[in-house]
Amino acid sequence: MISWFYYITEGTKWSTIFLKKIKNKKQKTVKPLFPVPGG
């Protein structure tokens, strides 16, 4: 059974990658499809 620690580490990793992609899109002045909190 997958532990909660695995979900936390995987979630953090993918959310970091996702945020980096959003930042790259903002640098290219591409309007995101949805508002980013704190962005």
C-alpha positions in Angstrom: 0.0 0.0 0.0 1.3 3.4 -1.0 2.2 5.6 2.1 1.0 9.2 2.6 4.7 10.2 2.4 4.8 9.1 -1.2 1.7 11.2 -2.1 3.2 14.3 -0.4 6.6 14.0 -2.2 4.9 13.2 -5.6 2.4 16.0 -5.1 5.1 18.5 -4.2 7.3 17.5 -7.2 4.5 17.7 -9.7 3.1 21.0 -8.3 6.6 22.5 -8.5 6.9 21.4 -12.2 3.4 22.8 -12.8 4.2 26.2 -11.3 7.4 26.4 -13.3 5.4 25.8 -16.5 2.9 28.6 -15.5 5.8 31.0 -14.8 7.3 30.2 -18.2 4.0 30.9 -19.9 3.7 34.2 -18.0 7.2 35.2 -19.3 5.9 34.5 -22.8 2.9 36.7 -22.0 0.5 33.8 -22.6 -2.6 34.4 -20.5 -3.3 31.4 -18.2 -6.6 29.6 -18.5 -7.3 30.2 -14.8 -6.2 32.7 -12.1 -3.1 31.6 -10.2 -3.3 32.4 -6.4 -0.4 34.7 -5.4 0.6 35.0 -9.0 
